[in-house]
Amino acid sequence: MSRRTHNTTPTDHTSLNTPTGSLPEPLNGAHVQLVRTHLSASSAALQNFAEHFLRALARRVPGLRAQLPDPALRGTQRHVAYHVAMLTRYLGTDRSLAHAQDLGRLLNLSPAQSEVREPLRQAFLEAWSTQTPEAWTPALSQAWSSTIEHVAQAMGLPQTHTHEADTTIRRSDTQPLRRAA
């Protein structure tokens, strides 16, 4: 088959970034439900979310820009949106892990890129808060933040999360986002 397809599940455990035994623990049920409810109510915004997320990530990690798929391409937006929807739907399961890893591969991320973990989280939060400002609350921000940490861990990105970054995100929840000129 000459057409390139996007595999949504790894074929064997050698393709996984995380070593055996270090899979993320399932997330808190209240956070999972809040994220799923938000995603369900925001499904129409997924494509715009995906484009905004890719652009926000490229802004935060300029060295990654050349490696990222073109945010304006519909196919790229669809793939990102699909994996975000699926990894959220199956949080805390092997299926979620597989979608997180596929999203990491789509973004050309590797475990060696630990510096990408916090910008990835910030880009997700920025994209969602921009796409759904009427629904965005500190509780939803925290639920998505936990989800993103779970996803980054599943991608195999080493933890670099700091209290300072967490405070910055919480502070930004109460202030309107400034759009880049």
N, C-alpha and C positions, 0 to 999 in steps of 0.2 A: 504494500500500500504506500503510495508516494505522498499522500496527504498527511501532514503533521497533525496528530491528535493530542489533546491534553488529557493525560491520565489523571483520574481523580482519586485513585487509591494506589498505594505502593504495592508492588508485586511481591516483595519480600522484605524482611526486616533489615537487610543490608542497605536499603535506600533511605532508612530513617536517620535523621541527624542525632536523635537522642540515644544514649547508650541504654542497653537493657536494664530495667529496674529503676530508671530515673524519669519515668513518665509523670506528667503533672497529676496532682491529686484533683479529684472533681471539685468544682467550685461550689461555693455556698449556694444553696437552693434559691434564696431570695434574689441574689445577684443574677443568677442564671435566668430566673423568671422575668426579672426586670429588663434584661437585655433582649430576651426573646420577644417580650411584649413590644418593646421599642422597635425592634427590627420588623415585626409583623405589621405594626402601624406605619412603618416608614419604608415599606418595600418599594413603593413608587420612586423613592429618592435614592435607591441603591446605585443606579448607574451614575448619577451625579456625584454621589458619595465617592464612588470608585475613582472618578477623574480627580476630584478634589484631594482625595487621600494621596494619590500618586504624585500630584503636583506639590502637595505639602511635604511629602517625604523627600522629594528631590530638592526642595528649598532647604530643608534641614540638614541634608547630607549631600553637599555638592559633588563629592567624589563618587557618589552612587548614581548620579544623574545619567551618565553614559551607559550604565548597566541596566537601568530601569526600562521596562517596556514603555512605549509612547503613551502617555496618559490620554491623548486625544483619540486613540484608536478604539473603535467600538468593541472589537474583539478583546482587547486588553481590559476594558471596563467591564465587559460581561464576565470574563474570567475572575477578576477581583471580586465583583459583586456576588458571583456564584459561590466562591469559596468563603466569603464573609458570611453569607446566609447559611451555608452548610455547616461551617465550623461552629457557628452560634447555635444552630438547631441541635447539634450533637455534642454540646459541651460536656467535657468530662468522660468522653468515650473514645475508643480507638478510631471511630469514624471522624471525630473532630480532629484528632491527632493527624490523621491522613490529610485532611483538608488544610490544616495549618502548615504541614510540610509542603504540600503542593503550592500554597500561597507563597511560602518562602522560596521555593524553586522558581515560581513565576517572577518574583521580585529579585531573583539572582542573589539571595542572601545565603551566607554560610556561617557556621558557628564561629569562625575567626572574626566576623564582623560584629563583635559585641557592642561596639559604639553605636550601632544602628538601633539597638533595643529601645532606648528612651526616645529617640526621634520617631521611631515607628509608633510608639504609644501616643506621643504628642500629635502626630499626623492623623491617627485614627480619631482622637478626641476632637481635634480641630475640624476635621471633615464632618463628623456626626453633629457637632454643635452648630456648625454652619448650615447643614442641610435640614436640621430639625430644631431650630431655635425655640419654637413654642413649646416643645416637649423637654428641652434640655434642663436638667436639674442637677444639683450636686450629687444626689443619690444615683442618678443615671450615669453621671460622669464616673463615679466610683465603681459602679457595676461594670461599665465598659472598660475602665482601667484594669480591673481584676481580670476581665476576659482577655484583654490584650496581653497582660502578663502571662496568662495561661498559654496563649497562642505563641508568644515569643519563646517560652520555655519549650513548647512542643516543637518549635522550629529549631531548637538546639542553640539559640542565642544565649550566651552566658548572662546571668543577672548582673545588671549595672544600675538598677533602680536605686535612687537615693531619696532620702526624706526631703531634701531641698526641691527635687523635681516634683514630688508629690504635693508639696505646699504650693508650688507654682501652678500646678493644674487646678488645685482647689480654689486658689485665688482667682484664676481666670474663669471659673464657673460662675462667679458672681459679677463679673464685668463683661460687657459686650466685647466680642472679638473685633479686632481691627483688621480690615482687609488690606492686603498689600496693594500699593498703588501701581 
